[in-house]
Every structure is written in structure tokens, then in C-alpha cells.
Amino acid sequence: MERTLVLIKPDAMERKLMGEIISIYEKSYLHIVVMKIIKPTIEIAKDHYIEHKEKPFFKELIDYITRGELCALIVEGENAVEEVRKINGATDPKNAEPSSIRGRFALSKSENSVHASDSPESAEREIKIWFSETIQNNMINEGKKYRHFKGNEYLMLHIAKHSETEEEMVVYQALYGERGIWVRPLSMFLEKVERDGKLLNRFEEI
């Protein structure tokens, strides 16, 4: 399976389009490996756009990508790089398919809602920039599954990475029965629960 990096950019985040955009990838049978909401530092932004460093629009790029929160995702699937770029549409929304993400949501060529890696090599480089701690901890490949019991039902979570800092909020994919939901943050589920007459205050690893 191939992996690629996706950024849901500040203009889309400001218009509360994150959930709708993520659902487009998922409905295309792509898997969200891990995701996080972050306000990028200037250093991260410069690393990401290093190939444009000498371009006259470089400062505009940096100012835009760092002006607010964005959602960074690692997306996995067959030919993920090509598939995601097709779903996103052309960089300039005037040239994008009307059904593509940019065709539907982009405001302009500069505020075009999403970014995706343009090659497997770029994906590898960009994933290292945006998910360096996750890769160092080997959490993307390993992950863990937990059960959180509530009565006779339980919540299954796949934990990709756990952070509760103000700068970085990781969003966790959870499965409640057969229905997929997004949970933020994990700590909201760490209340004490009773099962089989015992009081539990943590998840049970499985």
C-alpha cells in the first residue's frame, strides 16, 4: 500500500470543511492512517515549501500556511499519491473538475483548500516533516487497539499517536460498533467505568 501526505489548509479549516473533505477521501476507499490538527511553525512551513524558496511567492505561501490551524493526514491506499491528487483536482480551481475538492471548495489558486504530495518521494519527505515524532516512535506502523467498556457495549480505538499539547491535537479514529466516528481528544474517554462489578479507570489493551 502506498502512503501520501495531505494537508487540509487554513482556508478550509476556517470554513469548517475538515470533516467533509476527510469523508471524500474515505468514500474513495482511502485509509486515514493518522491525522492531527496543528498550527504550523514558520520552520515547518519553510521545510515543506523548500523547493519554492527562491520563488517570488515564497513569503505569501509561508504566511498563508501559518496563519491558522491546518489538518495534516497520512492517507494510504492503492496508488494513493495519484488517487489523492485526482480527488483534489487541479491547483487552480478554474481548471479543476467541478466535482473535485478544489472545484467545490477552493477560493483561489493560492487559497485552494488542500495539498497532496506529488510523488512517492515527496510523500516520504513531507511525512517526515509533519509526522517526525510519530515516525520516530514507530507508532504509525504499530498502533495499538483498546476496548473501552460501557455497559454491554464497547468502544474500539486504534491509537496512532497521543499528544495533549496545545500546539498539537491528535485526532483518533474510533469504531463504535460498526459506525465510524472521530474522537478528540482521547482523554474524553478516560473516565471511570464499571464492568463486571469492577471500577475501571483506563482502557484495556487487546
C-alpha positions as CSV (number, residue, x, y, z in Angstrom):
1,M,0.0,0.0,0.0
2,E,1.2,3.5,-0.9
3,R,1.1,6.4,1.5
4,T,0.8,10.1,0.8
5,L,0.6,13.3,2.8
6,V,-2.5,15.5,2.7
7,L,-2.9,19.0,4.3
8,I,-6.3,20.5,4.8
9,K,-5.2,24.1,4.6
10,P,-6.2,27.1,6.8
11,D,-8.9,28.4,4.4
12,A,-10.8,25.1,4.5
13,M,-10.3,24.8,8.3
14,E,-11.6,28.3,8.8
15,R,-14.8,27.4,6.9
16,K,-15.3,24.2,8.9
17,L,-14.8,21.9,5.9
18,M,-12.4,19.4,7.5
19,G,-14.9,16.6,8.2
20,E,-16.5,17.0,4.7
21,I,-13.1,16.8,3.0
22,I,-12.0,13.8,5.0
23,S,-15.2,12.0,4.1
24,I,-14.4,12.4,0.4
25,Y,-11.1,10.6,0.8
26,E,-12.8,7.8,2.9
27,K,-15.6,7.4,0.4
28,S,-12.9,6.8,-2.2
29,Y,-11.7,3.8,-0.2
30,L,-8.6,5.5,1.1
31,H,-7.5,4.8,4.6
32,I,-6.6,7.6,7.1
33,V,-3.5,6.2,8.9
34,V,-3.1,9.1,11.3
35,M,-4.1,12.8,11.4
36,K,-3.6,15.8,13.6
37,I,-4.6,19.4,13.8
38,I,-1.7,21.8,14.1
39,K,-0.8,25.5,13.7
40,P,2.4,25.2,11.7
41,T,5.6,26.9,12.8
42,I,7.5,29.0,10.2
43,E,10.2,26.4,10.3
44,I,7.9,23.6,9.4
45,A,6.3,25.7,6.6
46,K,9.7,26.6,5.1
47,D,10.8,22.9,5.2
48,H,7.6,21.9,3.5
49,Y,7.9,24.5,0.7
50,I,11.7,24.3,0.4
51,E,11.5,23.8,-3.4
52,H,9.9,27.3,-3.7
53,K,12.4,29.1,-1.6
54,E,13.7,31.3,-4.4
55,K,10.3,32.0,-5.9
56,P,8.7,35.5,-5.5
57,F,5.6,34.0,-3.9
58,F,7.5,32.1,-1.2
59,K,6.7,34.6,1.6
60,E,3.0,34.5,0.6
61,L,3.0,30.7,0.8
62,I,4.5,30.8,4.3
63,D,2.2,33.5,5.6
64,Y,-0.8,31.6,4.3
65,I,0.0,28.1,5.6
66,T,1.0,29.5,9.1
67,R,-1.9,31.9,9.5
68,G,-4.1,29.3,11.4
69,E,-4.7,25.7,12.1
70,L,-4.5,23.0,9.4
71,C,-5.2,19.3,9.4
72,A,-2.3,17.0,8.4
73,L,-3.1,13.4,7.3
74,I,-1.3,10.4,6.2
75,V,-3.5,8.7,3.6
76,E,-3.0,5.1,2.5
77,G,-4.3,3.1,-0.5
78,E,-3.5,1.7,-3.9
79,N,-1.8,4.4,-5.9
80,A,-2.5,6.8,-3.1
81,V,-0.4,9.7,-4.5
82,E,-2.2,9.6,-7.9
83,E,-5.6,9.0,-6.4
84,V,-5.5,11.8,-3.9
85,R,-4.3,14.3,-6.5
86,K,-7.1,13.3,-8.8
87,I,-9.6,13.7,-5.9
88,N,-8.1,17.1,-5.0
89,G,-8.2,18.5,-8.6
90,A,-6.0,21.0,-10.4
91,T,-4.1,23.5,-8.3
92,D,-6.0,26.4,-9.9
93,P,-9.7,25.8,-9.1
94,K,-10.6,27.4,-12.5
95,N,-9.0,24.3,-14.1
96,A,-10.3,21.8,-11.6
97,E,-13.1,19.3,-12.2
98,P,-16.3,20.7,-10.6
99,S,-16.7,17.5,-8.5
100,S,-13.1,17.7,-7.1
101,I,-12.3,19.1,-3.7
102,R,-10.7,22.2,-5.2
103,G,-13.5,22.5,-7.7
104,R,-16.0,22.6,-4.9
105,F,-14.2,24.4,-2.1
106,A,-11.1,26.3,-3.3
107,L,-11.3,30.1,-3.1
108,S,-8.4,30.8,-5.5
109,K,-5.2,29.3,-6.8
110,S,-3.4,30.4,-3.6
111,E,-6.2,29.5,-1.2
112,N,-7.0,26.2,-2.7
113,S,-8.1,24.2,0.4
114,V,-5.8,21.1,0.2
115,H,-2.3,19.9,-0.5
116,A,-1.2,16.5,-1.5
117,S,2.3,15.1,-2.2
118,D,3.1,15.0,-6.0
119,S,5.2,11.8,-5.9
120,P,6.0,8.9,-3.6
121,E,9.4,10.5,-3.0
122,S,7.8,13.8,-2.0
123,A,5.3,11.9,0.2
124,E,8.2,10.3,2.1
125,R,9.9,13.7,2.6
126,E,6.7,15.5,3.6
127,I,5.5,12.8,6.0
128,K,8.9,13.1,7.8
129,I,8.3,16.9,8.2
130,W,4.8,16.8,9.5
131,F,4.9,13.5,11.5
132,S,8.5,13.3,12.7
133,E,7.7,12.3,16.3
134,T,5.2,9.7,15.1
135,I,7.7,8.1,12.8
136,Q,10.4,8.2,15.5
137,N,8.1,6.4,17.9
138,N,7.2,3.8,15.2
139,M,3.5,4.5,16.1
140,I,2.2,4.6,12.6
141,N,3.2,1.1,11.7
142,E,2.5,-0.5,15.1
143,G,-0.5,1.3,16.6
144,K,-2.5,-0.3,19.4
145,K,-6.1,-1.3,19.9
146,Y,-8.1,-0.8,23.1
147,R,-11.5,-1.5,24.3
148,H,-13.4,1.0,26.4
149,F,-16.4,-0.7,28.0
150,K,-19.7,1.0,28.7
151,G,-22.4,-1.4,29.9
152,N,-22.5,-4.3,27.4
153,E,-21.1,-2.2,24.6
154,Y,-17.5,-1.2,24.0
155,L,-15.6,1.3,22.0
156,M,-12.7,0.1,19.9
157,L,-9.9,2.6,19.3
158,H,-6.9,2.5,17.1
159,I,-4.3,4.7,18.8
160,A,-1.8,6.2,16.3
161,K,-0.3,8.9,18.5
162,H,-1.2,10.6,21.7
163,S,-0.5,14.2,22.4
164,E,-2.3,16.7,24.5
165,T,-0.1,19.8,23.9
166,E,-1.8,23.0,22.9
167,E,0.2,23.1,19.7
168,E,-0.7,19.7,18.5
169,M,-4.0,17.9,18.9
170,V,-4.1,14.4,17.5
171,V,-7.5,13.1,16.3
172,Y,-8.2,9.4,16.9
173,Q,-10.1,7.1,14.7
174,A,-12.6,5.1,16.6
175,L,-15.1,2.4,15.8
176,Y,-18.2,2.3,17.9
177,G,-20.0,-0.9,16.9
178,E,-20.0,-0.8,13.1
179,R,-20.2,3.0,12.9
180,G,-17.0,5.1,12.3
181,I,-16.5,8.2,14.5
182,W,-13.8,10.7,15.1
183,V,-12.7,11.3,18.7
184,R,-10.8,14.3,20.0
185,P,-9.0,14.0,22.4
186,L,-8.6,10.6,23.9
187,S,-8.8,11.9,27.4
188,M,-12.5,12.5,27.0
189,F,-12.9,8.7,27.2
190,L,-10.7,8.1,30.2
191,E,-13.5,8.4,32.8
192,K,-14.1,5.6,35.3
193,V,-16.5,3.0,34.1
194,E,-17.9,-0.1,35.8
195,R,-17.7,-3.6,34.2
196,D,-18.4,-6.9,36.0
197,G,-18.7,-5.1,39.3
198,K,-15.2,-3.6,39.0
199,L,-14.5,0.1,38.6
200,L,-12.1,0.8,35.7
201,N,-10.2,4.0,35.0
202,R,-8.3,3.1,31.9
203,F,-8.6,1.3,28.6
204,E,-8.0,-2.4,28.4
205,E,-5.3,-3.2,25.7
206,I,-6.2,-6.0,23.3
